[in-house]
Amino acid sequence: MSEQVKKLVLRLQEKQGQQDHHRFCFCKELKAHILPLTNVAFDKHGSRFLTGSYDRTCRVWDTVSGKERHVLEGHRNVVYA
């Protein structure tokens, strides 16, 4: 798992008050953004997730397959949320 994703997961755990005793394993590597991520958010069912990036795009992904479903372009600045 990339260091960037680990940091995002740890920040989420801190927000939720969880202890950092979980182990992580590498499942899939997703390549699409040309600059680092700023955030990751899952839908309430866990079937899709969205990534935001310094490249001024958001991308919607299928959690199971790891396939990119949509690209949201046209943001004028970095996407933080």
Biopython code that builds the backbone (N, CA, C, O; Angstrom):
import numpy as np
from Bio.PDB.StructureBuilder import StructureBuilder

atoms = [
    (1, "MET", "N", (0.854, -1.166, 0.000)),
    (1, "MET", "CA", (0.000, 0.000, 0.000)),
    (1, "MET", "C", (0.901, 1.230, 0.000)),
    (1, "MET", "O", (1.906, 1.273, 0.711)),
    (2, "SER", "N", (0.546, 2.202, -0.779)),
    (2, "SER", "CA", (1.378, 3.395, -0.854)),
    (2, "SER", "C", (1.359, 4.151, 0.467)),
    (2, "SER", "O", (0.395, 4.080, 1.228)),
    (3, "GLU", "N", (2.415, 4.857, 0.718)),
    (3, "GLU", "CA", (2.514, 5.642, 1.951)),
    (3, "GLU", "C", (1.399, 6.675, 2.029)),
    (3, "GLU", "O", (0.887, 6.958, 3.112)),
    (4, "GLN", "N", (1.023, 7.239, 0.888)),
    (4, "GLN", "CA", (-0.027, 8.250, 0.860)),
    (4, "GLN", "C", (-1.359, 7.665, 1.334)),
    (4, "GLN", "O", (-2.067, 8.291, 2.124)),
    (5, "VAL", "N", (-1.699, 6.478, 0.859)),
    (5, "VAL", "CA", (-2.954, 5.845, 1.259)),
    (5, "VAL", "C", (-2.910, 5.474, 2.732)),
    (5, "VAL", "O", (-3.901, 5.651, 3.441)),
    (6, "LYS", "N", (-1.779, 4.964, 3.205)),
    (6, "LYS", "CA", (-1.647, 4.633, 4.627)),
    (6, "LYS", "C", (-1.892, 5.862, 5.489)),
    (6, "LYS", "O", (-2.581, 5.785, 6.506)),
    (7, "LYS", "N", (-1.331, 6.989, 5.086)),
    (7, "LYS", "CA", (-1.523, 8.224, 5.847)),
    (7, "LYS", "C", (-2.991, 8.633, 5.870)),
    (7, "LYS", "O", (-3.498, 9.065, 6.905)),
    (8, "LEU", "N", (-3.680, 8.499, 4.731)),
    (8, "LEU", "CA", (-5.101, 8.836, 4.677)),
    (8, "LEU", "C", (-5.923, 7.930, 5.587)),
    (8, "LEU", "O", (-6.820, 8.404, 6.284)),
    (9, "VAL", "N", (-5.627, 6.641, 5.587)),
    (9, "VAL", "CA", (-6.349, 5.696, 6.443)),
    (9, "VAL", "C", (-6.090, 6.013, 7.911)),
    (9, "VAL", "O", (-7.017, 5.996, 8.720)),
    (10, "LEU", "N", (-4.855, 6.297, 8.256)),
    (10, "LEU", "CA", (-4.531, 6.631, 9.646)),
    (10, "LEU", "C", (-5.230, 7.908, 10.090)),
    (10, "LEU", "O", (-5.690, 7.995, 11.228)),
    (11, "ARG", "N", (-5.317, 8.903, 9.206)),
    (11, "ARG", "CA", (-6.041, 10.134, 9.544)),
    (11, "ARG", "C", (-7.516, 9.848, 9.778)),
    (11, "ARG", "O", (-8.121, 10.411, 10.690)),
    (12, "LEU", "N", (-8.099, 8.974, 8.960)),
    (12, "LEU", "CA", (-9.500, 8.596, 9.137)),
    (12, "LEU", "C", (-9.696, 7.894, 10.470)),
    (12, "LEU", "O", (-10.661, 8.170, 11.182)),
    (13, "GLN", "N", (-8.790, 6.992, 10.812)),
    (13, "GLN", "CA", (-8.881, 6.294, 12.095)),
    (13, "GLN", "C", (-8.806, 7.282, 13.253)),
    (13, "GLN", "O", (-9.552, 7.156, 14.224)),
    (14, "GLU", "N", (-7.922, 8.252, 13.161)),
    (14, "GLU", "CA", (-7.801, 9.253, 14.216)),
    (14, "GLU", "C", (-9.095, 10.031, 14.371)),
    (14, "GLU", "O", (-9.541, 10.271, 15.493)),
    (15, "LYS", "N", (-9.709, 10.431, 13.252)),
    (15, "LYS", "CA", (-10.969, 11.170, 13.296)),
    (15, "LYS", "C", (-12.061, 10.356, 13.978)),
    (15, "LYS", "O", (-12.895, 10.904, 14.700)),
    (16, "GLN", "N", (-12.053, 9.050, 13.747)),
    (16, "GLN", "CA", (-13.088, 8.186, 14.310)),
    (16, "GLN", "C", (-12.711, 7.652, 15.685)),
    (16, "GLN", "O", (-13.470, 6.885, 16.278)),
    (17, "GLY", "N", (-11.560, 8.044, 16.195)),
    (17, "GLY", "CA", (-11.137, 7.615, 17.520)),
    (17, "GLY", "C", (-10.703, 6.165, 17.593)),
    (17, "GLY", "O", (-10.714, 5.577, 18.674)),
    (18, "GLN", "N", (-10.322, 5.576, 16.475)),
    (18, "GLN", "CA", (-9.885, 4.181, 16.462)),
    (18, "GLN", "C", (-8.405, 4.090, 16.793)),
    (18, "GLN", "O", (-7.632, 5.008, 16.520)),
    (19, "GLN", "N", (-8.034, 2.981, 17.377)),
    (19, "GLN", "CA", (-6.628, 2.727, 17.671)),
    (19, "GLN", "C", (-5.925, 2.237, 16.410)),
    (19, "GLN", "O", (-6.539, 1.617, 15.542)),
    (20, "ASP", "N", (-4.649, 2.520, 16.326)),
    (20, "ASP", "CA", (-3.858, 2.108, 15.165)),
    (20, "ASP", "C", (-3.275, 0.711, 15.397)),
    (20, "ASP", "O", (-2.058, 0.551, 15.483)),
    (21, "HIS", "N", (-4.136, -0.287, 15.496)),
    (21, "HIS", "CA", (-3.646, -1.649, 15.681)),
    (21, "HIS", "C", (-4.030, -2.547, 14.505)),
    (21, "HIS", "O", (-3.819, -3.759, 14.546)),
    (22, "HIS", "N", (-4.586, -1.954, 13.476)),
    (22, "HIS", "CA", (-5.014, -2.729, 12.314)),
    (22, "HIS", "C", (-3.846, -2.936, 11.363)),
    (22, "HIS", "O", (-2.975, -2.076, 11.230)),
    (23, "ARG", "N", (-3.838, -4.064, 10.717)),
    (23, "ARG", "CA", (-2.829, -4.335, 9.696)),
    (23, "ARG", "C", (-3.482, -4.111, 8.334)),
    (23, "ARG", "O", (-4.676, -4.353, 8.154)),
    (24, "PHE", "N", (-2.697, -3.656, 7.406)),
    (24, "PHE", "CA", (-3.192, -3.391, 6.068)),
    (24, "PHE", "C", (-2.470, -4.292, 5.083)),
    (24, "PHE", "O", (-1.308, -4.648, 5.278)),
    (25, "CYS", "N", (-3.172, -4.652, 4.032)),
    (25, "CYS", "CA", (-2.525, -5.420, 2.978)),
    (25, "CYS", "C", (-2.795, -4.738, 1.640)),
    (25, "CYS", "O", (-3.806, -4.057, 1.466)),
    (26, "PHE", "N", (-1.895, -4.929, 0.723)),
    (26, "PHE", "CA", (-2.014, -4.352, -0.603)),
    (26, "PHE", "C", (-2.976, -5.213, -1.417)),
    (26, "PHE", "O", (-2.749, -6.413, -1.572)),
    (27, "CYS", "N", (-4.040, -4.620, -1.935)),
    (27, "CYS", "CA", (-5.023, -5.365, -2.731)),
    (27, "CYS", "C", (-4.932, -5.021, -4.213)),
    (27, "CYS", "O", (-4.786, -5.904, -5.059)),
    (28, "LYS", "N", (-5.018, -3.743, -4.514)),
    (28, "LYS", "CA", (-4.977, -3.293, -5.900)),
    (28, "LYS", "C", (-4.235, -1.966, -5.958)),
    (28, "LYS", "O", (-4.268, -1.174, -5.016)),
    (29, "GLU", "N", (-3.579, -1.748, -7.061)),
    (29, "GLU", "CA", (-2.947, -0.456, -7.290)),
    (29, "GLU", "C", (-3.756, 0.266, -8.354)),
    (29, "GLU", "O", (-3.944, -0.246, -9.457)),
    (30, "LEU", "N", (-4.226, 1.439, -8.022)),
    (30, "LEU", "CA", (-5.043, 2.221, -8.936)),
    (30, "LEU", "C", (-4.195, 3.350, -9.499)),
    (30, "LEU", "O", (-3.586, 4.119, -8.754)),
    (31, "LYS", "N", (-4.163, 3.437, -10.804)),
    (31, "LYS", "CA", (-3.371, 4.491, -11.437)),
    (31, "LYS", "C", (-4.270, 5.300, -12.351)),
    (31, "LYS", "O", (-4.863, 4.769, -13.290)),
    (32, "ALA", "N", (-4.365, 6.579, -12.070)),
    (32, "ALA", "CA", (-5.144, 7.451, -12.930)),
    (32, "ALA", "C", (-4.759, 8.907, -12.709)),
    (32, "ALA", "O", (-4.541, 9.643, -13.672)),
    (33, "HIS", "N", (-4.675, 9.327, -11.460)),
    (33, "HIS", "CA", (-4.318, 10.711, -11.171)),
    (33, "HIS", "C", (-2.854, 10.947, -11.527)),
    (33, "HIS", "O", (-2.008, 10.070, -11.357)),
    (34, "ILE", "N", (-2.576, 12.141, -12.021)),
    (34, "ILE", "CA", (-1.192, 12.463, -12.377)),
    (34, "ILE", "C", (-0.470, 13.198, -11.251)),
    (34, "ILE", "O", (0.746, 13.379, -11.311)),
    (35, "LEU", "N", (-1.207, 13.622, -10.229)),
    (35, "LEU", "CA", (-0.630, 14.273, -9.053)),
    (35, "LEU", "C", (-1.165, 13.584, -7.799)),
    (35, "LEU", "O", (-2.118, 12.811, -7.896)),
    (36, "PRO", "N", (-0.584, 13.839, -6.626)),
    (36, "PRO", "CA", (-1.006, 13.146, -5.397)),
    (36, "PRO", "C", (-2.474, 13.363, -5.035)),
    (36, "PRO", "O", (-3.093, 14.351, -5.429)),
    (37, "LEU", "N", (-3.008, 12.412, -4.277)),
    (37, "LEU", "CA", (-4.380, 12.492, -3.783)),
    (37, "LEU", "C", (-4.483, 13.471, -2.625)),
    (37, "LEU", "O", (-3.525, 13.687, -1.883)),
    (38, "THR", "N", (-5.664, 14.056, -2.489)),
    (38, "THR", "CA", (-5.958, 14.898, -1.330)),
    (38, "THR", "C", (-6.958, 14.220, -0.406)),
    (38, "THR", "O", (-6.993, 14.520, 0.787)),
    (39, "ASN", "N", (-7.776, 13.306, -0.940)),
    (39, "ASN", "CA", (-8.763, 12.621, -0.109)),
    (39, "ASN", "C", (-9.322, 11.386, -0.801)),
    (39, "ASN", "O", (-9.171, 11.195, -2.008)),
    (40, "VAL", "N", (-9.966, 10.561, 0.002)),
    (40, "VAL", "CA", (-10.676, 9.371, -0.473)),
    (40, "VAL", "C", (-11.955, 9.276, 0.338)),
    (40, "VAL", "O", (-11.927, 9.447, 1.557)),
    (41, "ALA", "N", (-13.083, 9.004, -0.324)),
    (41, "ALA", "CA", (-14.358, 8.850, 0.378)),
    (41, "ALA", "C", (-15.119, 7.673, -0.217)),
    (41, "ALA", "O", (-15.183, 7.516, -1.437)),
    (42, "PHE", "N", (-15.696, 6.842, 0.656)),
    (42, "PHE", "CA", (-16.489, 5.688, 0.228)),
    (42, "PHE", "C", (-17.967, 6.013, 0.324)),
    (42, "PHE", "O", (-18.382, 6.794, 1.180)),
    (43, "ASP", "N", (-18.773, 5.408, -0.565)),
    (43, "ASP", "CA", (-20.217, 5.562, -0.421)),
    (43, "ASP", "C", (-20.681, 4.723, 0.769)),
    (43, "ASP", "O", (-19.911, 3.924, 1.303)),
    (44, "LYS", "N", (-21.929, 4.899, 1.183)),
    (44, "LYS", "CA", (-22.393, 4.242, 2.410)),
    (44, "LYS", "C", (-22.470, 2.726, 2.289)),
    (44, "LYS", "O", (-22.507, 2.034, 3.307)),
    (45, "HIS", "N", (-22.495, 2.201, 1.085)),
    (45, "HIS", "CA", (-22.537, 0.752, 0.886)),
    (45, "HIS", "C", (-21.144, 0.150, 0.718)),
    (45, "HIS", "O", (-20.972, -1.067, 0.790)),
    (46, "GLY", "N", (-20.158, 1.006, 0.494)),
    (46, "GLY", "CA", (-18.795, 0.525, 0.289)),
    (46, "GLY", "C", (-18.540, -0.014, -1.104)),
    (46, "GLY", "O", (-17.486, -0.598, -1.357)),
    (47, "SER", "N", (-19.490, 0.172, -2.013)),
    (47, "SER", "CA", (-19.340, -0.378, -3.360)),
    (47, "SER", "C", (-18.568, 0.542, -4.300)),
    (47, "SER", "O", (-18.034, 0.096, -5.316)),
    (48, "ARG", "N", (-18.513, 1.816, -3.959)),
    (48, "ARG", "CA", (-17.777, 2.787, -4.770)),
    (48, "ARG", "C", (-16.994, 3.712, -3.852)),
    (48, "ARG", "O", (-17.332, 3.888, -2.682)),
    (49, "PHE", "N", (-15.953, 4.290, -4.402)),
    (49, "PHE", "CA", (-15.253, 5.334, -3.666)),
    (49, "PHE", "C", (-14.777, 6.401, -4.634)),
    (49, "PHE", "O", (-14.643, 6.163, -5.835)),
    (50, "LEU", "N", (-14.528, 7.571, -4.091)),
    (50, "LEU", "CA", (-14.141, 8.718, -4.878)),
    (50, "LEU", "C", (-12.787, 9.215, -4.402)),
    (50, "LEU", "O", (-12.518, 9.253, -3.202)),
    (51, "THR", "N", (-11.940, 9.594, -5.346)),
    (51, "THR", "CA", (-10.651, 10.176, -4.994)),
    (51, "THR", "C", (-10.596, 11.596, -5.531)),
    (51, "THR", "O", (-11.068, 11.871, -6.634)),
    (52, "GLY", "N", (-10.019, 12.492, -4.746)),
    (52, "GLY", "CA", (-9.768, 13.865, -5.170)),
    (52, "GLY", "C", (-8.272, 14.061, -5.241)),
    (52, "GLY", "O", (-7.518, 13.383, -4.543)),
    (53, "SER", "N", (-7.834, 14.989, -6.086)),
    (53, "SER", "CA", (-6.397, 15.098, -6.326)),
    (53, "SER", "C", (-5.960, 16.534, -6.582)),
    (53, "SER", "O", (-6.760, 17.420, -6.885)),
    (54, "TYR", "N", (-4.651, 16.717, -6.445)),
    (54, "TYR", "CA", (-4.030, 17.980, -6.828)),
    (54, "TYR", "C", (-4.123, 18.210, -8.334)),
    (54, "TYR", "O", (-3.890, 19.326, -8.798)),
    (55, "ASP", "N", (-4.458, 17.175, -9.103)),
    (55, "ASP", "CA", (-4.571, 17.343, -10.556)),
    (55, "ASP", "C", (-5.904, 17.969, -10.971)),
    (55, "ASP", "O", (-6.211, 18.060, -12.160)),
    (56, "ARG", "N", (-6.697, 18.402, -9.978)),
    (56, "ARG", "CA", (-7.974, 19.107, -10.179)),
    (56, "ARG", "C", (-9.058, 18.209, -10.770)),
    (56, "ARG", "O", (-9.943, 18.682, -11.482)),
    (57, "THR", "N", (-8.983, 16.914, -10.470)),
    (57, "THR", "CA", (-10.036, 15.987, -10.876)),
    (57, "THR", "C", (-10.501, 15.165, -9.681)),
    (57, "THR", "O", (-9.791, 15.021, -8.686)),
    (58, "CYS", "N", (-11.708, 14.632, -9.808)),
    (58, "CYS", "CA", (-12.229, 13.606, -8.904)),
    (58, "CYS", "C", (-12.484, 12.388, -9.774)),
    (58, "CYS", "O", (-12.857, 12.503, -10.942)),
    (59, "ARG", "N", (-12.280, 11.238, -9.192)),
    (59, "ARG", "CA", (-12.529, 10.001, -9.932)),
    (59, "ARG", "C", (-13.379, 9.076, -9.079)),
    (59, "ARG", "O", (-13.161, 8.939, -7.875)),
    (60, "VAL", "N", (-14.349, 8.447, -9.721)),
    (60, "VAL", "CA", (-15.232, 7.491, -9.051)),
    (60, "VAL", "C", (-14.774, 6.097, -9.448)),
    (60, "VAL", "O", (-14.589, 5.802, -10.629)),
    (61, "TRP", "N", (-14.591, 5.240, -8.439)),
    (61, "TRP", "CA", (-14.046, 3.896, -8.645)),
    (61, "TRP", "C", (-15.020, 2.836, -8.149)),
    (61, "TRP", "O", (-15.793, 3.076, -7.221)),
    (62, "ASP", "N", (-14.979, 1.673, -8.768)),
    (62, "ASP", "CA", (-15.687, 0.497, -8.275)),
    (62, "ASP", "C", (-14.771, -0.185, -7.265)),
    (62, "ASP", "O", (-13.632, -0.519, -7.592)),
    (63, "THR", "N", (-15.251, -0.392, -6.051)),
    (63, "THR", "CA", (-14.416, -0.935, -4.985)),
    (63, "THR", "C", (-13.954, -2.358, -5.277)),
    (63, "THR", "O", (-12.790, -2.683, -5.042)),
    (64, "VAL", "N", (-14.830, -3.203, -5.779)),
    (64, "VAL", "CA", (-14.487, -4.610, -5.997)),
    (64, "VAL", "C", (-13.511, -4.784, -7.155)),
    (64, "VAL", "O", (-12.482, -5.444, -7.013)),
    (65, "SER", "N", (-13.836, -4.193, -8.290)),
    (65, "SER", "CA", (-13.000, -4.398, -9.482)),
    (65, "SER", "C", (-11.793, -3.466, -9.526)),
    (65, "SER", "O", (-10.785, -3.778, -10.161)),
    (66, "GLY", "N", (-11.896, -2.326, -8.852)),
    (66, "GLY", "CA", (-10.827, -1.334, -8.922)),
    (66, "GLY", "C", (-10.854, -0.528, -10.206)),
    (66, "GLY", "O", (-9.914, 0.212, -10.497)),
    (67, "LYS", "N", (-11.931, -0.667, -10.983)),
    (67, "LYS", "CA", (-12.025, 0.056, -12.251)),
    (67, "LYS", "C", (-12.549, 1.471, -12.027)),
    (67, "LYS", "O", (-13.420, 1.715, -11.192)),
    (68, "GLU", "N", (-11.994, 2.379, -12.792)),
    (68, "GLU", "CA", (-12.455, 3.760, -12.766)),
    (68, "GLU", "C", (-13.788, 3.835, -13.498)),
    (68, "GLU", "O", (-13.908, 3.343, -14.620)),
    (69, "ARG", "N", (-14.794, 4.449, -12.870)),
    (69, "ARG", "CA", (-16.132, 4.541, -13.470)),
    (69, "ARG", "C", (-16.409, 5.905, -14.089)),
    (69, "ARG", "O", (-17.036, 5.988, -15.145)),
    (70, "HIS", "N", (-15.952, 6.970, -13.447)),
    (70, "HIS", "CA", (-16.209, 8.326, -13.939)),
    (70, "HIS", "C", (-15.030, 9.228, -13.590)),
    (70, "HIS", "O", (-14.325, 9.005, -12.606)),
    (71, "VAL", "N", (-14.835, 10.246, -14.415)),
    (71, "VAL", "CA", (-13.864, 11.295, -14.113)),
    (71, "VAL", "C", (-14.633, 12.607, -14.061)),
    (71, "VAL", "O", (-15.354, 12.947, -14.999)),
    (72, "LEU", "N", (-14.483, 13.335, -12.975)),
    (72, "LEU", "CA", (-15.131, 14.633, -12.822)),
    (72, "LEU", "C", (-14.056, 15.697, -13.025)),
    (72, "LEU", "O", (-13.178, 15.882, -12.182)),
    (73, "GLU", "N", (-14.143, 16.382, -14.145)),
    (73, "GLU", "CA", (-13.127, 17.366, -14.521)),
    (73, "GLU", "C", (-13.729, 18.767, -14.519)),
    (73, "GLU", "O", (-14.942, 18.938, -14.400)),
    (74, "GLY", "N", (-12.866, 19.754, -14.650)),
    (74, "GLY", "CA", (-13.335, 21.126, -14.774)),
    (74, "GLY", "C", (-13.171, 21.955, -13.515)),
    (74, "GLY", "O", (-13.538, 23.130, -13.503)),
    (75, "HIS", "N", (-12.626, 21.370, -12.453)),
    (75, "HIS", "CA", (-12.380, 22.138, -11.235)),
    (75, "HIS", "C", (-11.269, 23.145, -11.506)),
    (75, "HIS", "O", (-10.303, 22.838, -12.205)),
    (76, "ARG", "N", (-11.403, 24.330, -10.960)),
    (76, "ARG", "CA", (-10.400, 25.374, -11.190)),
    (76, "ARG", "C", (-9.214, 25.264, -10.251)),
    (76, "ARG", "O", (-8.143, 25.804, -10.527)),
    (77, "ASN", "N", (-9.404, 24.570, -9.150)),
    (77, "ASN", "CA", (-8.351, 24.430, -8.147)),
    (77, "ASN", "C", (-8.238, 22.980, -7.705)),
    (77, "ASN", "O", (-8.980, 22.112, -8.164)),
    (78, "VAL", "N", (-7.308, 22.740, -6.816)),
    (78, "VAL", "CA", (-7.119, 21.418, -6.218)),
    (78, "VAL", "C", (-8.429, 20.970, -5.579)),
    (78, "VAL", "O", (-9.136, 21.783, -4.985)),
    (79, "VAL", "N", (-8.757, 19.693, -5.694)),
    (79, "VAL", "CA", (-9.980, 19.149, -5.100)),
    (79, "VAL", "C", (-9.644, 18.606, -3.716)),
    (79, "VAL", "O", (-8.887, 17.644, -3.584)),
    (80, "TYR", "N", (-10.220, 19.234, -2.676)),
    (80, "TYR", "CA", (-9.955, 18.812, -1.301)),
    (80, "TYR", "C", (-11.092, 18.002, -0.702)),
    (80, "TYR", "O", (-10.861, 17.222, 0.222)),
    (81, "ALA", "N", (-12.304, 18.161, -1.194)),
    (81, "ALA", "CA", (-13.435, 17.444, -0.590)),
    (81, "ALA", "C", (-14.433, 17.055, -1.656)),
    (81, "ALA", "O", (-15.456, 16.443, -1.350)),
]
sb = StructureBuilder()
sb.init_structure("model")
sb.init_model(0)
sb.init_chain("A")
sb.init_seg("    ")
for serial, (resi, resn, name, xyz) in enumerate(atoms, 1):
    if name == "N":
        sb.init_residue(resn, " ", resi, " ")
    sb.init_atom(name, np.array(xyz, "f"), 0.0, 1.0, " ", f" {name:<3s}", serial, name[0])
structure = sb.get_structure()
